[in-house]
């Protein structure tokens, strides 16, 4: 998976938007105004920082050598996945979706209903 494919997949997620708020080197992916991924554009090795439920983060890091705590955020909640081929494209997509789910589940009930298109 290259950076264009990574970006294209993230943009298929409902409500996804991309910004460059920190610098011109880090693409921030958001859903509902909340960050679900950070993609360094100028990294030596392509990587993506994703939110992950803490217990899953531990097992994720134990399973893959390409996963490290992301040092720019809470280490138990953010993980940096280096796209070295150790993790398949489908697995990367799974963890991107997981990251979005982590963002959405922390929204208010009203925001969740709006995101999922539920009406009451």
N, CA, C and O atoms as CSV, one atom per row, in Angstrom:
chain,resi,resn,atom,element,x,y,z
A,1,UNK,N,N,0.863,-1.171,0.000
A,1,UNK,CA,C,0.000,0.000,0.000
A,1,UNK,C,C,0.909,1.233,0.000
A,1,UNK,O,O,1.803,1.353,0.837
A,2,UNK,N,N,0.676,2.129,-0.928
A,2,UNK,CA,C,1.456,3.363,-0.958
A,2,UNK,C,C,0.627,4.513,-0.379
A,2,UNK,O,O,-0.531,4.325,-0.007
A,3,UNK,N,N,1.216,5.676,-0.309
A,3,UNK,CA,C,0.538,6.801,0.355
A,3,UNK,C,C,-0.744,7.208,-0.369
A,3,UNK,O,O,-1.721,7.592,0.274
A,4,UNK,N,N,-0.750,7.130,-1.695
A,4,UNK,CA,C,-1.961,7.476,-2.446
A,4,UNK,C,C,-3.090,6.494,-2.145
A,4,UNK,O,O,-4.243,6.893,-1.982
A,5,UNK,N,N,-2.749,5.202,-2.072
A,5,UNK,CA,C,-3.760,4.183,-1.750
A,5,UNK,C,C,-4.263,4.343,-0.316
A,5,UNK,O,O,-5.453,4.179,-0.047
A,6,UNK,N,N,-3.357,4.662,0.594
A,6,UNK,CA,C,-3.721,4.880,1.987
A,6,UNK,C,C,-4.686,6.057,2.102
A,6,UNK,O,O,-5.720,5.960,2.763
A,7,UNK,N,N,-4.343,7.159,1.460
A,7,UNK,CA,C,-5.200,8.351,1.459
A,7,UNK,C,C,-6.556,8.035,0.815
A,7,UNK,O,O,-7.605,8.386,1.357
A,8,UNK,N,N,-6.523,7.375,-0.338
A,8,UNK,CA,C,-7.771,7.060,-1.054
A,8,UNK,C,C,-8.682,6.194,-0.197
A,8,UNK,O,O,-9.894,6.411,-0.166
A,9,UNK,N,N,-8.115,5.219,0.497
A,9,UNK,CA,C,-8.945,4.374,1.353
A,9,UNK,C,C,-9.546,5.188,2.497
A,9,UNK,O,O,-10.738,5.073,2.781
A,10,UNK,N,N,-8.733,6.004,3.147
A,10,UNK,CA,C,-9.243,6.828,4.255
A,10,UNK,C,C,-10.393,7.715,3.784
A,10,UNK,O,O,-11.351,7.938,4.524
A,11,UNK,N,N,-10.299,8.216,2.562
A,11,UNK,CA,C,-11.338,9.113,2.049
A,11,UNK,C,C,-12.626,8.382,1.674
A,11,UNK,O,O,-13.639,9.028,1.407
A,12,UNK,N,N,-12.607,7.039,1.649
A,12,UNK,CA,C,-13.850,6.293,1.396
A,12,UNK,C,C,-14.693,6.180,2.661
A,12,UNK,O,O,-15.854,5.776,2.601
A,13,UNK,N,N,-14.120,6.532,3.787
A,13,UNK,CA,C,-14.833,6.436,5.060
A,13,UNK,C,C,-15.842,7.571,5.161
A,13,UNK,O,O,-15.529,8.722,4.860
A,14,UNK,N,N,-17.036,7.239,5.581
A,14,UNK,CA,C,-18.118,8.221,5.695
A,14,UNK,C,C,-17.659,9.438,6.495
A,14,UNK,O,O,-17.175,9.302,7.619
A,15,UNK,N,N,-17.811,10.620,5.917
A,15,UNK,CA,C,-17.506,11.869,6.599
A,15,UNK,C,C,-16.026,12.189,6.746
A,15,UNK,O,O,-15.672,13.146,7.435
A,16,UNK,N,N,-15.153,11.410,6.114
A,16,UNK,CA,C,-13.712,11.647,6.260
A,16,UNK,C,C,-13.293,12.942,5.580
A,16,UNK,O,O,-13.807,13.312,4.525
A,17,UNK,N,N,-12.345,13.618,6.217
A,17,UNK,CA,C,-11.746,14.812,5.637
A,17,UNK,C,C,-10.258,14.795,5.953
A,17,UNK,O,O,-9.823,14.187,6.931
A,18,UNK,N,N,-9.488,15.469,5.115
A,18,UNK,CA,C,-8.038,15.514,5.293
A,18,UNK,C,C,-7.596,16.960,5.471
A,18,UNK,O,O,-8.083,17.858,4.784
A,19,UNK,N,N,-6.666,17.177,6.404
A,19,UNK,CA,C,-6.134,18.520,6.651
A,19,UNK,C,C,-4.630,18.433,6.872
A,19,UNK,O,O,-4.085,17.358,7.118
A,20,UNK,N,N,-3.980,19.567,6.781
A,20,UNK,CA,C,-2.551,19.681,7.081
A,20,UNK,C,C,-2.376,20.744,8.166
A,20,UNK,O,O,-1.776,21.786,7.905
A,21,UNK,N,N,-2.886,20.504,9.381
A,21,UNK,CA,C,-2.874,21.567,10.388
A,21,UNK,C,C,-1.547,21.799,11.085
A,21,UNK,O,O,-1.284,22.905,11.557
A,22,UNK,N,N,-0.699,20.767,11.160
A,22,UNK,CA,C,0.540,20.921,11.919
A,22,UNK,C,C,1.662,21.495,11.068
A,22,UNK,O,O,2.389,22.386,11.509
A,23,UNK,N,N,1.799,21.001,9.885
A,23,UNK,CA,C,2.874,21.393,8.984
A,23,UNK,C,C,2.500,20.876,7.600
A,23,UNK,O,O,1.396,20.371,7.401
A,24,UNK,N,N,3.396,20.996,6.667
A,24,UNK,CA,C,3.120,20.475,5.321
A,24,UNK,C,C,3.614,19.045,5.163
A,24,UNK,O,O,3.711,18.544,4.043
A,25,UNK,N,N,3.927,18.386,6.271
A,25,UNK,CA,C,4.492,17.049,6.201
A,25,UNK,C,C,3.623,15.978,6.848
A,25,UNK,O,O,3.936,14.791,6.753
A,26,UNK,N,N,2.538,16.377,7.501
A,26,UNK,CA,C,1.691,15.405,8.198
A,26,UNK,C,C,0.242,15.605,7.787
A,26,UNK,O,O,-0.350,16.652,8.047
A,27,UNK,N,N,-0.319,14.594,7.146
A,27,UNK,CA,C,-1.712,14.623,6.732
A,27,UNK,C,C,-2.554,14.098,7.886
A,27,UNK,O,O,-2.335,12.985,8.363
A,28,UNK,N,N,-3.510,14.893,8.331
A,28,UNK,CA,C,-4.379,14.499,9.432
A,28,UNK,C,C,-5.746,14.134,8.857
A,28,UNK,O,O,-6.383,14.933,8.172
A,29,UNK,N,N,-6.181,12.903,9.155
A,29,UNK,CA,C,-7.470,12.423,8.689
A,29,UNK,C,C,-8.461,12.547,9.842
A,29,UNK,O,O,-8.184,12.122,10.964
A,30,UNK,N,N,-9.615,13.133,9.550
A,30,UNK,CA,C,-10.626,13.352,10.586
A,30,UNK,C,C,-11.980,12.809,10.141
A,30,UNK,O,O,-12.284,12.717,8.951
A,31,UNK,N,N,-12.773,12.456,11.137
A,31,UNK,CA,C,-14.166,12.119,10.937
A,31,UNK,C,C,-14.921,12.809,12.064
A,31,UNK,O,O,-14.505,12.744,13.220
A,32,UNK,N,N,-16.023,13.466,11.740
A,32,UNK,CA,C,-16.804,14.226,12.717
A,32,UNK,C,C,-15.917,15.249,13.437
A,32,UNK,O,O,-16.140,15.550,14.609
A,33,UNK,N,N,-14.928,15.772,12.745
A,33,UNK,CA,C,-14.042,16.777,13.310
A,33,UNK,C,C,-12.988,16.237,14.256
A,33,UNK,O,O,-12.227,17.008,14.839
A,34,UNK,N,N,-12.932,14.928,14.418
A,34,UNK,CA,C,-11.982,14.288,15.336
A,34,UNK,C,C,-10.956,13.479,14.536
A,34,UNK,O,O,-11.297,12.829,13.548
A,35,UNK,N,N,-9.721,13.528,14.967
A,35,UNK,CA,C,-8.648,12.845,14.276
A,35,UNK,C,C,-8.711,11.338,14.468
A,35,UNK,O,O,-8.810,10.848,15.593
A,36,UNK,N,N,-8.653,10.594,13.337
A,36,UNK,CA,C,-8.587,9.140,13.424
A,36,UNK,C,C,-7.283,8.585,12.861
A,36,UNK,O,O,-6.963,7.417,13.081
A,37,UNK,N,N,-6.529,9.409,12.137
A,37,UNK,CA,C,-5.247,8.930,11.601
A,37,UNK,C,C,-4.345,10.104,11.275
A,37,UNK,O,O,-4.804,11.193,10.928
A,38,UNK,N,N,-3.049,9.854,11.395
A,38,UNK,CA,C,-2.034,10.815,10.971
A,38,UNK,C,C,-1.091,10.083,10.024
A,38,UNK,O,O,-0.613,8.990,10.327
A,39,UNK,N,N,-0.831,10.696,8.879
A,39,UNK,CA,C,0.032,10.081,7.880
A,39,UNK,C,C,1.194,11.019,7.586
A,39,UNK,O,O,1.001,12.044,6.931
A,40,UNK,N,N,2.391,10.695,8.053
A,40,UNK,CA,C,3.551,11.525,7.710
A,40,UNK,C,C,3.838,11.406,6.216
A,40,UNK,O,O,3.989,10.301,5.695
A,41,UNK,N,N,3.913,12.532,5.536
A,41,UNK,CA,C,4.096,12.519,4.084
A,41,UNK,C,C,5.556,12.383,3.675
A,41,UNK,O,O,5.848,11.937,2.565
A,42,UNK,N,N,6.459,12.757,4.543
A,42,UNK,CA,C,7.879,12.748,4.198
A,42,UNK,C,C,8.677,11.722,4.993
A,42,UNK,O,O,9.896,11.851,5.100
A,43,UNK,N,N,8.025,10.709,5.553
A,43,UNK,CA,C,8.722,9.708,6.367
A,43,UNK,C,C,9.593,8.818,5.489
A,43,UNK,O,O,9.284,8.592,4.319
A,44,UNK,N,N,10.680,8.317,6.060
A,44,UNK,CA,C,11.552,7.400,5.328
A,44,UNK,C,C,10.816,6.110,4.990
A,44,UNK,O,O,10.976,5.563,3.899
A,45,UNK,N,N,10.007,5.628,5.932
A,45,UNK,CA,C,9.185,4.440,5.724
A,45,UNK,C,C,7.730,4.851,5.893
A,45,UNK,O,O,7.382,5.494,6.883
A,46,UNK,N,N,6.888,4.492,4.952
A,46,UNK,CA,C,5.477,4.861,5.014
A,46,UNK,C,C,4.847,4.308,6.284
A,46,UNK,O,O,4.995,3.128,6.601
A,47,UNK,N,N,4.142,5.173,7.008
A,47,UNK,CA,C,3.492,4.736,8.240
A,47,UNK,C,C,2.209,5.526,8.433
A,47,UNK,O,O,1.965,6.536,7.773
A,48,UNK,N,N,1.401,5.033,9.357
A,48,UNK,CA,C,0.153,5.706,9.700
A,48,UNK,C,C,-0.063,5.542,11.202
A,48,UNK,O,O,0.092,4.444,11.736
A,49,UNK,N,N,-0.415,6.618,11.875
A,49,UNK,CA,C,-0.726,6.553,13.299
A,49,UNK,C,C,-2.231,6.447,13.450
A,49,UNK,O,O,-2.980,7.259,12.906
A,50,UNK,N,N,-2.672,5.432,14.200
A,50,UNK,CA,C,-4.096,5.152,14.357
A,50,UNK,C,C,-4.470,5.034,15.821
A,50,UNK,O,O,-3.654,4.641,16.655
A,51,UNK,N,N,-5.721,5.381,16.123
A,51,UNK,CA,C,-6.249,5.152,17.464
A,51,UNK,C,C,-6.594,3.679,17.594
A,51,UNK,O,O,-7.045,3.040,16.643
A,52,UNK,N,N,-6.373,3.157,18.788
A,52,UNK,CA,C,-6.666,1.752,19.032
A,52,UNK,C,C,-7.045,1.572,20.491
A,52,UNK,O,O,-6.391,2.123,21.376
A,53,UNK,N,N,-8.087,0.811,20.744
A,53,UNK,CA,C,-8.508,0.513,22.107
A,53,UNK,C,C,-7.306,-0.091,22.840
A,53,UNK,O,O,-6.641,-0.970,22.293
A,54,UNK,N,N,-7.014,0.359,24.063
A,54,UNK,CA,C,-5.772,-0.043,24.747
A,54,UNK,C,C,-5.467,-1.531,24.796
A,54,UNK,O,O,-4.326,-1.919,24.547
A,55,UNK,N,N,-6.445,-2.383,25.107
A,55,UNK,CA,C,-6.159,-3.818,25.159
A,55,UNK,C,C,-5.822,-4.381,23.784
A,55,UNK,O,O,-4.965,-5.254,23.655
A,56,UNK,N,N,-6.503,-3.875,22.758
A,56,UNK,CA,C,-6.184,-4.318,21.405
A,56,UNK,C,C,-4.813,-3.790,20.990
A,56,UNK,O,O,-4.105,-4.432,20.215
A,57,UNK,N,N,-4.443,-2.621,21.507
A,57,UNK,CA,C,-3.136,-2.047,21.176
A,57,UNK,C,C,-2.015,-2.965,21.639
A,57,UNK,O,O,-1.030,-3.157,20.926
A,58,UNK,N,N,-2.162,-3.530,22.830
A,58,UNK,CA,C,-1.137,-4.437,23.351
A,58,UNK,C,C,-0.993,-5.653,22.448
A,58,UNK,O,O,0.123,-6.023,22.083
A,59,UNK,N,N,-2.112,-6.280,22.083
A,59,UNK,CA,C,-2.038,-7.475,21.239
A,59,UNK,C,C,-1.553,-7.119,19.836
A,59,UNK,O,O,-0.856,-7.912,19.203
A,60,UNK,N,N,-1.912,-5.950,19.352
A,60,UNK,CA,C,-1.450,-5.495,18.038
A,60,UNK,C,C,0.067,-5.368,18.027
A,60,UNK,O,O,0.732,-5.811,17.090
A,61,UNK,N,N,0.611,-4.755,19.085
A,61,UNK,CA,C,2.066,-4.579,19.151
A,61,UNK,C,C,2.786,-5.915,19.370
A,61,UNK,O,O,3.910,-6.095,18.901
A,62,UNK,N,N,2.147,-6.848,20.076
A,62,UNK,CA,C,2.761,-8.165,20.279
A,62,UNK,C,C,2.774,-8.973,18.989
A,62,UNK,O,O,3.695,-9.755,18.750
A,63,UNK,N,N,1.755,-8.786,18.160
A,63,UNK,CA,C,1.626,-9.593,16.936
A,63,UNK,C,C,2.510,-9.095,15.802
A,63,UNK,O,O,3.051,-9.896,15.040
A,64,UNK,N,N,2.660,-7.787,15.684
A,64,UNK,CA,C,3.384,-7.228,14.550
A,64,UNK,C,C,4.592,-6.421,15.004
A,64,UNK,O,O,4.475,-5.544,15.859
A,65,UNK,N,N,5.737,-6.717,14.439
A,65,UNK,CA,C,6.930,-5.931,14.722
A,65,UNK,C,C,6.880,-4.558,14.089
A,65,UNK,O,O,7.655,-3.676,14.458
A,66,UNK,N,N,5.975,-4.363,13.138
A,66,UNK,CA,C,5.874,-3.081,12.432
A,66,UNK,C,C,4.999,-2.085,13.180
A,66,UNK,O,O,4.751,-0.989,12.677
A,67,UNK,N,N,4.529,-2.442,14.371
A,67,UNK,CA,C,3.659,-1.563,15.146
A,67,UNK,C,C,4.399,-1.089,16.386
A,67,UNK,O,O,4.956,-1.891,17.136
A,68,UNK,N,N,4.399,0.219,16.593
A,68,UNK,CA,C,5.036,0.807,17.765
A,68,UNK,C,C,4.090,1.832,18.376
A,68,UNK,O,O,3.194,2.332,17.697
A,69,UNK,N,N,4.284,2.148,19.657
A,69,UNK,CA,C,3.504,3.244,20.224
A,69,UNK,C,C,3.816,4.527,19.453
A,69,UNK,O,O,4.962,4.765,19.072
A,70,UNK,N,N,2.813,5.332,19.231
A,70,UNK,CA,C,3.025,6.618,18.567
A,70,UNK,C,C,3.417,7.624,19.643
A,70,UNK,O,O,2.622,7.909,20.539
A,71,UNK,N,N,4.605,8.154,19.569
A,71,UNK,CA,C,5.135,8.977,20.651
A,71,UNK,C,C,4.543,10.374,20.725
A,71,UNK,O,O,4.798,11.106,21.681
A,72,UNK,N,N,3.754,10.751,19.724
A,72,UNK,CA,C,3.146,12.083,19.746
A,72,UNK,C,C,1.825,12.100,20.507
A,72,UNK,O,O,1.243,13.166,20.710
A,73,UNK,N,N,1.352,10.945,20.925
A,73,UNK,CA,C,0.048,10.865,21.584
A,73,UNK,C,C,0.133,9.881,22.756
A,73,UNK,O,O,1.198,9.339,23.050
A,74,UNK,N,N,-0.998,9.665,23.412
A,74,UNK,CA,C,-1.097,8.673,24.481
A,74,UNK,C,C,-0.670,7.317,23.922
A,74,UNK,O,O,-1.296,6.801,22.996
A,75,UNK,N,N,0.370,6.753,24.469
A,75,UNK,CA,C,0.966,5.546,23.901
A,75,UNK,C,C,0.052,4.329,23.941
A,75,UNK,O,O,0.207,3.424,23.122
A,76,UNK,N,N,-0.886,4.285,24.860
A,76,UNK,CA,C,-1.774,3.131,24.903
A,76,UNK,C,C,-2.940,3.272,23.928
A,76,UNK,O,O,-3.631,2.295,23.641
A,77,UNK,N,N,-3.157,4.459,23.428
A,77,UNK,CA,C,-4.318,4.691,22.578
A,77,UNK,C,C,-3.941,4.913,21.111
A,77,UNK,O,O,-4.746,4.651,20.217
A,78,UNK,N,N,-2.752,5.384,20.869
A,78,UNK,CA,C,-2.284,5.613,19.506
A,78,UNK,C,C,-1.171,4.640,19.194
A,78,UNK,O,O,-0.341,4.344,20.054
A,79,UNK,N,N,-1.146,4.143,17.981
A,79,UNK,CA,C,-0.111,3.227,17.528
A,79,UNK,C,C,0.350,3.640,16.147
A,79,UNK,O,O,-0.453,4.046,15.307
A,80,UNK,N,N,1.629,3.535,15.920
A,80,UNK,CA,C,2.210,3.856,14.635
A,80,UNK,C,C,2.450,2.544,13.896
A,80,UNK,O,O,3.227,1.705,14.352
A,81,UNK,N,N,1.795,2.370,12.771
A,81,UNK,CA,C,1.944,1.162,11.970
A,81,UNK,C,C,2.831,1.497,10.785
A,81,UNK,O,O,2.477,2.328,9.949
A,82,UNK,N,N,3.980,0.849,10.715
A,82,UNK,CA,C,4.894,1.037,9.589
A,82,UNK,C,C,4.503,0.057,8.500
A,82,UNK,O,O,4.440,-1.148,8.739
A,83,UNK,N,N,4.242,0.562,7.316
A,83,UNK,CA,C,3.755,-0.275,6.224
A,83,UNK,C,C,4.941,-0.920,5.517
A,83,UNK,O,O,5.383,-0.475,4.458
A,84,UNK,N,N,5.437,-1.980,6.137
A,84,UNK,CA,C,6.640,-2.657,5.661
A,84,UNK,C,C,6.320,-3.927,4.886
A,84,UNK,O,O,7.238,-4.599,4.417
A,85,UNK,N,N,5.070,-4.267,4.741
A,85,UNK,CA,C,4.701,-5.517,4.096
A,85,UNK,C,C,4.433,-6.617,5.113
A,85,UNK,O,O,3.924,-7.682,4.764
A,86,UNK,N,N,4.778,-6.358,6.377
A,86,UNK,CA,C,4.510,-7.337,7.434
A,86,UNK,C,C,3.007,-7.445,7.679
A,86,UNK,O,O,2.512,-8.507,8.057
A,87,UNK,N,N,2.290,-6.363,7.467
A,87,UNK,CA,C,0.850,-6.328,7.645
A,87,UNK,C,C,0.226,-6.175,6.252
A,87,UNK,O,O,0.661,-5.335,5.465
A,88,UNK,N,N,-0.785,-6.981,5.954
A,88,UNK,CA,C,-1.411,-6.914,4.633
A,88,UNK,C,C,-2.241,-5.633,4.498
A,88,UNK,O,O,-2.575,-4.991,5.494
A,89,UNK,N,N,-2.567,-5.276,3.260
A,89,UNK,CA,C,-3.418,-4.106,3.015
A,89,UNK,C,C,-4.754,-4.257,3.727
A,89,UNK,O,O,-5.272,-3.288,4.282
A,90,UNK,N,N,-5.320,-5.469,3.718
A,90,UNK,CA,C,-6.604,-5.695,4.380
A,90,UNK,C,C,-6.498,-5.494,5.887
A,90,UNK,O,O,-7.421,-4.972,6.513
A,91,UNK,N,N,-5.381,-5.905,6.467
A,91,UNK,CA,C,-5.192,-5.697,7.903
A,91,UNK,C,C,-5.047,-4.208,8.219
A,91,UNK,O,O,-5.577,-3.733,9.224
A,92,UNK,N,N,-4.336,-3.472,7.370
A,92,UNK,CA,C,-4.204,-2.027,7.565
A,92,UNK,C,C,-5.579,-1.372,7.479
A,92,UNK,O,O,-5.908,-0.514,8.297
A,93,UNK,N,N,-6.377,-1.765,6.503
A,93,UNK,CA,C,-7.727,-1.220,6.361
A,93,UNK,C,C,-8.584,-1.543,7.583
A,93,UNK,O,O,-9.369,-0.707,8.031
A,94,UNK,N,N,-8.436,-2.755,8.122
A,94,UNK,CA,C,-9.167,-3.121,9.338
A,94,UNK,C,C,-8.823,-2.167,10.480
A,94,UNK,O,O,-9.721,-1.684,11.170
A,95,UNK,N,N,-7.537,-1.890,10.686
A,95,UNK,CA,C,-7.128,-1.036,11.795
A,95,UNK,C,C,-7.524,0.414,11.554
A,95,UNK,O,O,-7.764,1.151,12.511
A,96,UNK,N,N,-7.598,0.839,10.295
A,96,UNK,CA,C,-8.116,2.184,10.004
A,96,UNK,C,C,-9.586,2.244,10.411
A,96,UNK,O,O,-10.008,3.196,11.068
A,97,UNK,N,N,-10.358,1.247,10.030
A,97,UNK,CA,C,-11.784,1.212,10.418
A,97,UNK,C,C,-11.929,1.169,11.933
A,97,UNK,O,O,-12.805,1.827,12.494
A,98,UNK,N,N,-11.070,0.394,12.598
A,98,UNK,CA,C,-11.104,0.329,14.063
A,98,UNK,C,C,-10.851,1.716,14.655
A,98,UNK,O,O,-11.511,2.115,15.614
A,99,UNK,N,N,-9.909,2.439,14.089
A,99,UNK,CA,C,-9.593,3.776,14.573
A,99,UNK,C,C,-10.805,4.698,14.437
A,99,UNK,O,O,-11.105,5.474,15.344
A,100,UNK,N,N,-11.499,4.611,13.302
A,100,UNK,CA,C,-12.708,5.422,13.097
A,100,UNK,C,C,-13.767,5.041,14.130
A,100,UNK,O,O,-14.416,5.914,14.707
A,101,UNK,N,N,-13.940,3.749,14.362
A,101,UNK,CA,C,-14.916,3.292,15.356
A,101,UNK,C,C,-14.584,3.832,16.744
A,101,UNK,O,O,-15.485,4.189,17.503
A,102,UNK,N,N,-13.291,3.893,17.080
A,102,UNK,CA,C,-12.879,4.432,18.370
A,102,UNK,C,C,-13.269,5.907,18.485
A,102,UNK,O,O,-13.683,6.357,19.553
A,103,UNK,N,N,-13.141,6.654,17.394
A,103,UNK,CA,C,-13.529,8.068,17.397
A,103,UNK,C,C,-15.039,8.188,17.568
A,103,UNK,O,O,-15.518,8.942,18.415
A,104,UNK,N,N,-15.782,7.440,16.759
A,104,UNK,CA,C,-17.246,7.552,16.766
A,104,UNK,C,C,-17.832,7.135,18.114
A,104,UNK,O,O,-18.775,7.766,18.590
A,105,UNK,N,N,-17.296,6.091,18.737
A,105,UNK,CA,C,-17.877,5.644,20.004
A,105,UNK,C,C,-17.641,6.638,21.135
A,105,UNK,O,O,-18.291,6.540,22.175
A,106,UNK,N,N,-16.740,7.579,20.963
A,106,UNK,CA,C,-16.499,8.599,21.987
A,106,UNK,C,C,-17.318,9.876,21.735
A,106,UNK,O,O,-17.244,10.824,22.517
A,107,UNK,N,N,-18.087,9.898,20.655
A,107,UNK,CA,C,-18.964,11.034,20.371
A,107,UNK,C,C,-20.203,10.963,21.261
A,107,UNK,O,O,-20.510,9.916,21.831
A,108,UNK,N,N,-20.898,12.068,21.371
A,108,UNK,CA,C,-22.160,12.066,22.106
A,108,UNK,C,C,-23.162,11.175,21.366
A,108,UNK,O,O,-22.995,10.896,20.179
A,109,UNK,N,N,-24.196,10.736,22.075
A,109,UNK,CA,C,-25.226,9.884,21.457
A,109,UNK,C,C,-25.858,10.581,20.260
A,109,UNK,O,O,-26.145,9.951,19.241
A,110,UNK,N,N,-26.069,11.885,20.392
A,110,UNK,CA,C,-26.661,12.645,19.289
A,110,UNK,C,C,-25.732,12.638,18.075
A,110,UNK,O,O,-26.179,12.417,16.949
A,111,UNK,N,N,-24.448,12.879,18.304
A,111,UNK,CA,C,-23.486,12.878,17.202
A,111,UNK,C,C,-23.373,11.493,16.566
A,111,UNK,O,O,-23.245,11.376,15.347
A,112,UNK,N,N,-23.421,10.441,17.393
A,112,UNK,CA,C,-23.379,9.083,16.857
A,112,UNK,C,C,-24.597,8.828,15.981
A,112,UNK,O,O,-24.474,8.264,14.894
A,113,UNK,N,N,-25.763,9.236,16.445
A,113,UNK,CA,C,-26.995,9.042,15.657
A,113,UNK,C,C,-26.898,9.769,14.333
A,113,UNK,O,O,-27.275,9.229,13.293
A,114,UNK,N,N,-26.391,10.997,14.367
A,114,UNK,CA,C,-26.215,11.772,13.128
A,114,UNK,C,C,-25.230,11.091,12.191
A,114,UNK,O,O,-25.456,11.020,10.983
A,115,UNK,N,N,-24.122,10.583,12.764
A,115,UNK,CA,C,-23.109,9.930,11.932
A,115,UNK,C,C,-23.673,8.690,11.250
A,115,UNK,O,O,-23.455,8.474,10.058
A,116,UNK,N,N,-24.401,7.877,12.015
A,116,UNK,CA,C,-24.950,6.640,11.466
A,116,UNK,C,C,-26.256,6.866,10.704
A,116,UNK,O,O,-26.808,5.929,10.128
A,117,UNK,N,N,-26.752,8.110,10.699
A,117,UNK,CA,C,-27.962,8.427,9.949
A,117,UNK,C,C,-29.219,7.931,10.605
A,117,UNK,O,O,-30.225,7.716,9.930
A,118,UNK,N,N,-29.188,7.745,11.906
A,118,UNK,CA,C,-30.361,7.269,12.637
A,118,UNK,C,C,-31.252,8.452,12.982
A,118,UNK,O,O,-30.761,9.530,13.316
A,119,UNK,N,N,-32.547,8.253,12.901
A,119,UNK,CA,C,-33.497,9.290,13.294
A,119,UNK,C,C,-34.393,8.749,14.386
A,119,UNK,O,O,-34.706,7.560,14.430
A,120,UNK,N,N,-34.797,9.648,15.265
A,120,UNK,CA,C,-35.689,9.230,16.364
A,120,UNK,C,C,-36.918,10.087,16.374
A,120,UNK,O,O,-37.794,9.900,17.218
